[in-house]
Amino acid sequence: MRRTIRTLAMTGMLALAGTTLLSATGAQQDQDTPRKEYSDKISSSYNFRFGKDRPFIPGSAKVEGDEFVQPGAFPNAKYCAHCHQEAYHQWRQALHSNSFRTPFYRTSVNILIRTKGIEFSRHCDSCHNPIAVLAGGLTQDSHVDRKFDSDGLTCMTCHSIQSLQSTNGNGGFVMGIPAVMVDEKGNRIPGEVPYDEILKHSDRHSEAVMHDFLRTPEFCAACHKANLPDTLNDYKFVRAFTTYDEWQNSKFSQRNPLTFYSGDFTTCQGCHMKRAAITLPDYGAKNGTFASHRWLAGNTAVPFYYGFDEQLEKTIQFLRSGNFMNVDIFAIKKAGDDKMIAPLGSVPYELKANDSVETYVVFQNKNIGHSLIPEVRDLYEAYAEFIVKDSAGKEIYHSGFIKPDGMLDERAHSFTNRPVTEKGEFVDNHKVWTIRSVAYDNTVQAGRSTLVRYQFHIPANAKGPITVTAKVNYRHLRQSYLNNIFGKDHPLYPLVEIASRTRVLNIGKNPAGPADPSDNPDWMRWNNLGISYLDQLQYVDAVQAFTEVIKLRPDYADGYTNVGLTNIQWEKYSSAKGALDKALTLSPDNARALYYSALVERRTGHTEAEIADLKKVVDQYPQSRDARRELGISYYQQHNYDAAMEQFQKLQQIDPDDLAAHYNLSILYRRMGLKDKAAEQQALFVTKKFDPGSPTYSLTFLRQHPEISTESVPWHMHTDNPHDQKPMTPMAPQAGSAYSGGTYR
């Protein structure tokens, strides 16, 4: 089928006569006039609440030409599907194509519209529905045809982006006028081009729709990083989520020398857009494979709601792959005995009936390039389940279960957070503009581990063996939010087990045995325990755990570095120096050890060594936020203001929100006589700095919710206090199950 180039008039699309390709100049001229007429019409009644020069605030999206764009200027996905059947098939079931229309998103954004006004939804829709934003549809009494809503992010919204803004999120991109082709001079040709012309000049098609930045994490950061600006909340800048920052600080970015483990470089696309064999014809395929446009991640709710069985099955397979989390039932302690029996499986011990047992479970974020859970943690449920059974299968203790009404056990250890308002109330329904504080945040950052403690009593009449199982379960979304959307009469949404580990405890003797192939080696098990202790501020225990690592691997430089890091946080600098010197003896150019050595040298007044070590780190890791920040501080303290300014400016290129950069640059610019720049940095510091009053909002919430207040304490114990409710284990959809009317059979 041949199609002509089409341009948008003020009232609709006008097909140009003929089937030959017009010149880019002529097509652009035909496009510019209708666009200006359209933009003028929209502007005449548009709510420029935040100023005529900022039509898309509180979002960050921008468009070339600074005028509204006709929604019909974006060729729809079905046009692209003619040549890209595989991409279209995957996209239609994926999150991007359903980013706007789902009841999950619409519930929250409609509350914002009713509460504050439709113009504030530009903040959310800059990522969820950018065509609506750039077309000027988000204003009172809009007459924009919103038929594009059902397609969310189309092929041409992503592939029409021409450049990226700083990695500050909220739609941090600059959209160009959509074009699927350029002419022989590289000028963009707007509108739909005949397919045969594209096939004749596939290189010019690629030039129009493909850019190198599409393959970078910075492209994903345009939306997978978000803040809540004062224009949205009438309060101040609040960071919403930082998935991009978490990746950048992970081992996968290879930009951060301070990670506990190293790994191969992997981008967001490398995990969420893996190449796979095509099942439908697609001209974009290479050697029969295509970069996935499913963007598999953790959202099971959208495919479950729409009956996208293929997407749901692949999402569940992705979550169950076993690559992401490691669960280690690491140790036990018997009541009255302070000695830890660890690591389980590698040491002998004895148990008897009537013993009270503390169990130490380490959950390791092993291969996720961001936190568990990332982004809007208040909406999701990822939690630890811990089950103890006797030899007959009777439950002795169960923590982290789904109750008959679908709600999660209140005492479960949850890898989520609880944002609160200034009244100390939970921010339900994702009313993000009301967030003032976070009562607790138990997410596990990339490459780190968390320790969860459980205590149970072995009954006096118990017969062994005792079976102990620990799991990480995930549900998208939390039951109370689903109830807010649908009422309580809705099917149970999928519950997926991401990782689990079971150990058998005999009544009597438990000899040491061979390691389970699925377990980490013992040195790594101790290392993960040490990381957990460190994050929970248990410095004595952390040093002891890292010392066990050194015993098992005396050649492991990071073992000594971890001891040094713990002592630095403990403010025992002389002890830190000895450990770090040993690490550098084993690995003289180790950037991680050099960085922490520099911090010790600063404390002891060895400035030249401090700066020299930090420069070595920056040379190896030029995109290290921490090294740039500390080197800037070192130069500043030595009154080398030019060098300090250079470091803080480079730091802002990496992280535009860094408070130390804002603060120090405001001083440095003023000293250099750059008063306007100084004032700008000072204003950014004031609005982005931590609100010292916000912890009181969290305390109010925690006082009102004692059942979960322990989750805010770094060290807490889950005990076998009796529960009023009996646990119920829901059935998760299995591979090959059939969708029927909202349930799986």
N, C-alpha and C positions, 0 to 999 in steps of 0.2 A: 504494500500500500504506500502511495506517495502522499506526502502532506506538504502544504505550503507553510512558509514562515507566517506566524500570526502575531499581531500586535494588538494591544488593548486600547480601545477607545474608551471614552468616559462611561459609556453605558454597556460595554461588552466587547467581545472579540470581533475584529474585522479580518476576514481572510483575504490575503493579498492574492491577486489574480496570478495564474500561472503556476508552474511547478519548478521553475528554475530558481537557483539560489541567488538572492539579492546580495548586493554589496553590503558590507557591514556599515558603511557610512550612511547609505540610504535607509537601511533598516533602523539604524540608531536614530536618525532624524525622525522617522515615522514613529519611533517609540517615545522620543523625548516630549513631543507635543502632547500626546494623550496623557503622559505621566504628569506633566505640569498642570494640565487642566484638571486631572483627577486630584492631584495634591492640593490645588487651590480650593477645589470644592470641599474636600475633607477639612482643610484648615479653617474654612469659614464657620464651622460649627464644632470644631474639635476642642476638647478641654485641655488647654495647655497649662495645667495646674502648676507645673514646676518650671514654667518659662518657655517661651517660644523657641529658644535655642536648645531646649532639652525635652523634645516631644515624647521620648520613650522611657524617661525616668518614671519609677524607681528601678527599672531594668537597665542593663548596660548595652543592649543591642544598638548597633548603628547601621546606617545604610549609605552607600556611596551616593552622592548628589544631595543629601540632606533633605530630600522630599519624600513624601509618602509614596509607596509603591502599590500599583494596582495588584490585587490578589491574582488576577488572571494572567499576570506576567510570568507566574511560576508554572511551567509545564507540569501537569499532574503525573502521579506515579504510573498510571496506566500507559501514558505516552512512553515512558522509559521502559515499561515492561515488554514492549514490542521486541526489543533486542536483549533485554536483561530479565528473562523469565525467572531464573533462579533467585536473583536479587529481590525481585518483586515478591515472589512467593515467601521468602524468608522475612522480608520487611513487613509484610501484611500482618504476620502473627507476632512480630517483635514489639518491644516496648516503645520504640521510637514512633512507629505508626499509630500507636494508641496513647500517645503522651498527653493528649488533651481530653479525649472523649470519655474516659473511664469514670465510673461513679466515684472511685477512690480519690481521684484528683479533683473532680468537679465539686464534690462535697466541700472540700476545704476552700477552694478558690471562690465558690459561691458565697461562703460565709464572709470572706474578705470583701467581696463586691457589695453584699448587703450591709456590712458593717461600716466600711470606709468609702466605698465608691469604686466603680469599675476601673477608673484610671489607675488605681493602686495595683490592679491585677497585671499591669504591664511588667511588674517585678517578676511574677511567676511565669507568665506567658512568653517572656523573652526566650525562655528555653522550651516551654511546653507547647507553644503555638506562635512561633515568631512571625508567621505571615499575618496573623491578626494584629500583632503589635505594629509591624512595619507598614501595614495597609491602613493604619489609623482606625481600626475597628473597635478599639477599647476606649470608648468615650460614650457619654450619655446620648441616647437617641441616635445611635449609629445606624446608618443605612447600608453598611458594608454587607455584601452577600457572604455569609459565613459557611458556605457549603464545604470549605476546605477543612473545617474543624475535625471531621471524621478521619482525616489523614495525618493529623499531628505534624510530625517532622517528615516531610517528603524527601524523595531523592534530591530534589532541586533546592531544598532549604540548606542542606549540608553542603551540596556540591556547588552552590552559588556563593558561598562565603569566600571573600577575597583576601582577607587578612585577619589576624587576631590582635586583640588588645592585650594589655598586661594580664597575667594569670590571676585575675580577681573574680572571675566567674560571672554569674547572673546574666549570661548571654554575652560574654565578652568577645564578640566577633563584629566584623564589618561586612555586611551583606552587599553583594553587587547585584546589578540587574541580571536576572537569570539568563543564561545563555548555554546552549548545548554545543556551540560551534564557534570557532573563530575563523576569520577570513585569512587569505594568504599572507597578510601583513600582521596577523596576530590580534586584530581588533575583534572584540566580542560581537556576535550576532544575536540579538535578543529574539526570543520567541521560539516556536517549534520549527525545526528544520526537517525537510523531507528525509526519510530514512536512507534512501539511496545515496544522498549527498553525504550523510554521516559515514556510511560504509565506504564510500570512495575516499574520504578524507578522515579516517579514524584517528590519525595523529592530531588533526585540528579539533576533533571532538575531545580527545584526551586533554589537550591544552586548555580547553574551556572548562572542563569539569574536574580535573585532577590537579592538586597542588601538593607539594611535598609535605606541607604542614598537616594535611589530612591524616598522615601516618604517625603523627607525634602525640605524646600525652598532652602537650599544650593545647592541642585542638580539643581534646576531651575536656580539658580544664575550663574551656569557655562556658560549660554548663555544669560540669561535675566538680564545681567549687562554688560556694555561694555565701553571700553575706546578707545581713538585714540592715539596710542603710537607714539613716535618720529620716529620710524622705518617706520611708515605709512605716516606721514604728514611732515617729515623733519622739524619739528617745536618744539614741546614739547608735553608732556602728556596732553590730553584734555579728560575730562570725557564725554562720549557720552550719556549714560542713566543709571539709577540706580533703576530699578524696584525692585530689591531685597532690596536695602537700604530703599526704600520707604515702603516696607512691614515691614521691621525690625523696622522702626520708627512708624508704625501704631499700633492701638489698638489690631489688630489681632495677633501680634507676642507676646504680653505680655512681651516684653523685654525692653520697653521704658516707664519710669514712667511719661513722660512729655506730654502724649497725652491729648487732651481736654475731651475725652470720653473714657470709658472702654468698653471692649467687650470680647467675648469668643475667645479662641485661635483657629485660623484657618490658615492653611498653604495655599500655592499656589494650591496644589492639592485638598485641601478641597473645593475650589471654582471652579476650572477649570477641576477637574476630579471627579465630584460627581458620586456616584454610582447610577445606574439606572437599571431597569429590562432589561434583554437581549431579543433580537428578533431573534438571530441566535445562534446555538450551540457554546459553548465556554467552554473548560475545565478549564479556569481561573475564571469562575463565582463562586460566593459564594452565596448560598441560592437564586439562580436565578437572582442575580444582578452582575454588572460588573462596575469597575471604568472606567469612560468615557475616551476614547482615541480620542475624538473629540477636547478636549481642547478648549471648547467654550470660546470666548472672544469677540473682537470687529471687527474681520476681515470679512467683508461682500464681499470684492472685489474678493478674490480668488474663493469662491464658486459661486459667480455671474458669473465670467469669464468662469469657467469650466462647468457651468450648474449643480452644485451639489445642487439640490433643497432642499434635506433633511438637509444638513449642513447649507444652507442659512436660511432656515426657523427656525431651532433651534437657530442659532446665533441671529436672529432678536428677537425671543422670549426671549432669554437670556438678550439682551440689553433692552427690553421693560418690564422686570420683575417688575420694579418699586421699586426694593430694593436698588438701587445704589445712586441715587441723590434725593435731596429734593429741590424743588423750592418754595420759600416763597416771595410773593409780600407783603413785610413786612410793608411798611410805605409810606405815601405821604407827600409832603410839598406844600403849595400854595405860589405862587410868592408874595413876600412882607411880608411873615410871616415865621419867623425862626423856629416856633414851628413844630416839627415833629408829625404827626398824626400816632401813633403806639401803639401796633401792630394792623394792619388793621383787622377788624372783632371784636376786643375786646373793641374798643373805638368809641363813636359817633363823627360824624363830618358833615360838610355841604360843598357842592360844588355848583358852579353856572356856567352857560355858560360864556365863555370868560376867565375863569380861566386858568392860566398856572400852570401846575402840575409837580412837581418832584416826580418820583416814585423810591422807593428803593427796589431792588430785591436781595434777598440773595440766592445764589446757594450753597448748602451744599453737599460736598462729604461725603455721609453718611455711605455707606457700601462697598466701594471699598478699597481693601487692598493696593492700590498704587494711584498714581495721576490720575486725568482726564486732559489730556491724558498722558499715559505713553509712554516711549520709543521714537520712532522716530516721535516726535510731528510735525515736519515740513512737514510730508507727509499726515497727517490726518486733518480732519475738524470736530472739535466739537465747537459749537458756541451757543450763546444765541440768541433766537428769541423773540422779544417783539412786540405785536400787540395791537393797540387800535382801537376799532370800536364803532360807534354810534348804536342807537337802530334799525336802518334799515340795519345794517351790513356793512355800508360804512366805509372804513378805514380812521382813523384820523392820525394814525402814525404807521409805520412799520419799525422796525430795525432788521436786520439779516434775509435776504431772499435770495433765489436763483434766479438769473437773468435769462432771457430767454436763454442766451448762456451757462447756467450751472455754471457760476462763482458765488461765494459768494459775497454778498454786502460788499464793502470795509470797511464800517463803522461798521460792525457787531462786537460785542464783542466775540472774539475767544479765546477758551481755548487751544491755541497752542503756538508755539514760532517761531522765525525767526532767524536762525543762519546766520552769515554773514562772508564774506572773509576779508582779510586784506585791500581790496579796498572798503569795505563797501557795497559789492554786496550780494544779497540774494543767499544762497547756494542752488541752484535749482538742481533737479535730484539727490538729496541726495549724493552729492559729498563731503562726510564727511571729506576727507583728506584736504579740503580747509577751514574748519571751524576755525575761530580765535576768534569769539565772538558771543554772542546772543543778538540781539537788544531788544527783550522782551520775557518774558516767563509768560504767564497767566494761566498756569496749576493750578489746585486746588489740593493741597496735601491731602492725606488720612486723614479723620477726621477733615478737616478744611473747611472753608467757604470763599466765596468771595462776595463782594457787587458790584453790577452793577447799575448805576444810569441812569435813563431815564427822559427826560423832553419833555412834549408835551403840546399843547394848545387846550383847548376845544373850538370849533367854537362857535361864538356868536349865531348862529341859531341851535345849537345842541339840540336834544331832548334825554333825558335819557331813559333808563340807558346807561352808558358807560361800555363797556366790555373790560377788560385788561387781556391779556394772556401772560405769560412768559414760555418759553420752553428751554430745552437743546436738540439740534439736533446733530446728528453724521453721518458723511459720511467717508467712507474708500474707496478711497483716495481723496485728494483734486483735484478739477477739473483741475487745471493747470498742475498737474503732469500726470493725465490721458491723457490730451491733448498732453503732451510731448511724451507719449508712443504710443498713437494710432492716433494722429491727432485729429482734432475737430469733426470728424464724427464717434462718438461712442455712444452707448446707455448711458443714464443717470444712474450712479451707485446708489445703494440703499441709501436713506436718512432715517435715523431711529430717531424717537422721543424717547429720553431716559426718560424724565420727563417733566411735565408741571403743571401749576397752573393758574386758571382763577379766577378773582374777578370782581364783578359787582359794579360800582360806580354810585350811583344815582345822578341826578341833583336835588339838594335840600338836604333834611335830609337823613343821613345814620345812623340809630341806631346801637348800639352794638348788636351782636347776638351770638348764640351758636357757639362753635368752630367746625370747619370742622374735622371730624374724621381722615382725611388724613394729617392734619397739625400737626406739632410738638406742644407740650404744650408751653404756652407763655414764660415760663422761658427759655426754650431751644431756642426759636426764638430770644429772647434778647441775649442769650449767643452766638448764631451764628453770630448775628450782631456785637457783641463785638470782636469776633475772626476776622471778616472781617476788622473792623476798625483797630485792632492791626496790621494785616498784611499790611494794607495800611498806617501805621505810623500815624494814627489819634488818638493820645493818649487821648486827652480830651474826645472825643466821645466814645472811648473804655471803659474808666473808667465809664462813665455815663451808658453805656449799661450793663456792668457787675454789676453795682450798682443796676440796675433794676432786675437783676437775684437774687441778695441777698434779695431784698424786697420780691420777690415772693417765695424764698426758703432760709430763714435765716439759715437753718440747713445744707446748701450745702457748704461744705468746699472748693470745687473747685471754687465757686463764689468768695470767698475772695482771693484764690490763683491767680485767673485771674487778680484781681485788683492789687495784688502784682507784678505779672509778668509785667503788663503794666507799672507800676511805675518804675520797674527796667530798662526797655527799655527806659523809659523817664528820667532815671537817678535821680529819686526822691526816694532815698533809705530810708529815714525816713518814708515816706508814705507807701512804700512797706513793711517795717518791721511790721507796725501795722496791715496791712491786713493779712500778713503771720502768725503772732502770733495768730490772730483770727482763721485762718484756722487750725492751729495746736492745738488750744484749742478744736475745734470740732472733729478733727481727728489726735491725737498725733503722730501716726506712718505713716502719709500720706507722701509717698516718694516724690511726686511732690512738696508739700509744703516744705519739708525738703531740697530738692535740691535748690529751689529758696532762702530759708532762708540762706543756706550756702553762696550763692553769696552775699547776703546782709552782712552777718557776715564777709566776706573777706574785704568788703569795709570799715567796721567799725573797723577792726583790731582784731576781736574776733576769733583768729586762731584755738584755741582748739575746740570751738563750731563748726566752719566751717568744720574741719576735721571729727569731731564726726558725724555731720549730713550727710556728704557725705558718710561716711563708712556705715551708716544705709541704705542709698539709694543703695549702691553697694551690701550690704547683701541681700536686697530684689530683686534687679535687677542686677545680676552679668553680664549681657550682655548689660547693658546700656552704649552706647558710651559716652554720655554726662557726666554721673557720673564718669566713669573711667577717662575721660580727665581732669575734674575739680579736682578730687582727686589727680591725678598725678601732676597737677600744684600746688595744695596746699602743697603737700609733697616737691616739688622742691623748693618752696619759703621758706620752713623751713629747707632747706639743708639736708633733709632726702632722699639722692639720691638713695639708694637701694629701698626704698618703692616707690619713684617716678618712677624709671625704671620699677618696676614690673607692675605698673598701665599702663604705656605707652605700654609695651609689650603686655599686655592683650587687650589693646585697638586695637593694630594692628591685633590681632587675630580676633577681631570683624570686624574691617574696615581697611584693609591693605593700604588704601589711605589717612588715617587721617594725615593732615599736621602737627597738633600739636605734634602727636606722632613722625613723622619723625624729626621735628625740635629739640624737647627736647631730643630724644634718641641720636641724633648726638652729642649733648653737653654732655650728661651723659656718653655715651660710651667713648668719648675722655677723660673725667675726670677719667674714670676707666682704662684708658690705652688701651682700645680696639680700636685701630686706624682704622683697616680695617672696623669694624662694623660702626664706626663713619662716615667714608668716604662714606660708602654705604647709610646710612641714609641721609647724607647731599646731596648726588647726587639725591636721591629720592625726597627730599624736593625741590631742585632747579627745577627739571623738572615738579613737580606737582603743584607748587605754582601758584597763580594767576598772569597772565601777566598784569602788570599795564598799558600797552599800549593798551590793547584790547578794553576798552570802546570807544576809538576814532573811531574804526571801526563801532561800533554800532551807534554812533552819525552821522557818514557819511551816513549810511543807512537811519536813521530816518529823516535827513534833506531832503533826496531825495524822501521820501514817507510820506508827511504830512498827507495823508488820513488815515494812520494807526499809526502815531507817538504817538497819545494820548494813544494807548494801552500800551506804555512803562511807562506811568505815573500812580502811584498808585491810585490817585484820578482823575477821569475824568467823564465827563457827555456825554451821547449820546442824541442828540437833534433831533427835528423833522425838520431839514433842508430838503428842497425838494430834491428828488433824480431824476436824469435824467431817470433812468430805472424803469419800472414797475416791481414789484415783481412777481415771478412765483413760485408756490408751486409744486414741483415734486411729483410724485406718488411713494411712497415706495412700494416694493413688499409686498403683503399680504399673510398671511398663506394660503396654498393651491393653490397659483398661479402656473401656468405652465410655464416652461422655453421653449422659442422658439427663436432660432437664436440670442441670446444675449439680448433679451428683455423679460419683463414679461407681460403676457396677462391675 
